[in-house]
Amino acid sequence: MKLGDLRAILHYVPQFRGRTFVIALDGAVIDSADVSNILLDLAVLRSLNIRVVLVHGASAQIAALGGKRGVELSNTDGTGKTDEQTLDVSVDAISRLSQAVMQSLTTLKIKAASANAIHAHPAGVIHGEDAGYTGTIERVDGKVLQGFLDQDILPVVPPLGFDSDGQLLRVNSDAIARMVALALSADKIIFVSLDDPPTLIGSHHRQWSHEDAVSFLEKNRDQLPSGVASKIHNAARATRDGVPRVHLIGVQQEDALLGELFSNEGVGVMVYSDAYQKIRPACEADVDELHLLIHQGVEDEQLIERSREEILSAISDYIVLQIDGNVVGCVAVHTFPKVGSAEMACLFVKSGHKGQNYGKTLMEAATDRGRELGVNTLFALSTQAAGYLEKNGFQRSDEIDRLPNKRRKKWEMNGRNAVLLIRKI
């Protein structure tokens, strides 16, 4: 180690002190000879007063246990169908792996606790097939994780979730890392793979904006290993939703974790958020801004009036677009679980900010929200924006009877004769 290296490290230490990092280890990494060094690196981070949450995958262990038992597995990474026998193998493999991780951390004198903080619901139909016991994350119990961190305990989060009835569900660990980071307002997610991401990606460009990551994935998804594609996808979504930095590293690089975090060049791939533009869930503090924004839409005869009380009562349905800290656009996603659909409503961008593709950004955010909620159809009722929606993936429909009863009655009563548009998700 050179003295110059020490100076570089000291440059980052004050920036990272007191911050929260989510470290996501692939199951194959935990089975590798490099895992002891990675766990030692976690101890180094904690010694610098960095708050660490560990999320781990288990695909390698599930595949190995399934082979040992002679079980034909329907899926191993929590993105496809999980049938009953695959769930049994997954739960056993994940439980054993979590215990092994806890044992290793204890050996290193790191206080740790396994956290059942993932609330999920069945993913439903994926690509035309019932996903069985595969789960979609509904929410993360951030208070539990924060409580561990406040007691200087490292939370270990396995790739499992529970639904409201206590049913165990297999959940993808990359998605868990993203959602945990958002729940804790973490500063970084570090995805750690067995192989080197820059080599697998085949790119020397190691710093991507959110838009760069999305563009790369759209062009190269079919050529990428599924695990890499999953990490890029979740990195792009995390940075879009407010996580400042997401890193993809491989243990083939010596001292990869510390080398990525404490050097200017890094050793992996970093996806960063654009602080100037931010999409995020609305909160109660946004009610007045949303009311003013919607009123502008009413004046332009694009939206129907909503009172502050109506907005507040449905605030969790709203998504806002911020530019340089100011709310300039919004959209709402109202769900109808009984019929498996959701309405994209209240899509509006301030007149001074049109022509920047912000409307499309909000539509994609609404589509992602619908997908997260497990619905398969997104519909919209529009008067002036029907053509715009058609250009962006919606199809016009005359079948008003397809609307949920409650929404159809409201459509009939307001007399706006809005056009029905539908998008499959």
Secondary structure as UniProt FT lines:
FT   HELIX           3..16
FT   TURN            17..18
FT   STRAND          20..25
FT   HELIX           27..30
FT   TURN            33..34
FT   HELIX           35..47
FT   TURN            48..49
FT   STRAND          51..56
FT   HELIX           59..69
FT   HELIX           84..107
FT   TURN            108..109
FT   STRAND          112..114
FT   STRAND          118..122
FT   STRAND          125..126
FT   TURN            127..128
FT   STRAND          129..130
FT   STRAND          134..140
FT   HELIX           142..150
FT   TURN            151..152
FT   STRAND          154..157
FT   STRAND          160..162
FT   TURN            164..165
FT   STRAND          168..170
FT   HELIX           173..183
FT   TURN            184..185
FT   STRAND          188..193
FT   HELIX           197..201
FT   STRAND          207..209
FT   HELIX           210..220
FT   HELIX           221..223
FT   HELIX           226..241
FT   STRAND          245..250
FT   TURN            251..252
FT   TURN            254..255
FT   HELIX           256..261
FT   STRAND          269..272
FT   TURN            275..276
FT   STRAND          277..281
FT   HELIX           284..286
FT   HELIX           287..299
FT   TURN            300..301
FT   HELIX           308..313
FT   HELIX           315..317
FT   STRAND          318..323
FT   TURN            324..325
FT   STRAND          326..336
FT   HELIX           337..339
FT   STRAND          341..349
FT   HELIX           351..353
FT   TURN            354..355
FT   HELIX           358..372
FT   TURN            373..374
FT   STRAND          377..382
FT   HELIX           386..390
FT   TURN            391..393
FT   STRAND          395..397
FT   HELIX           400..402
FT   HELIX           405..414
FT   STRAND          419..424
//
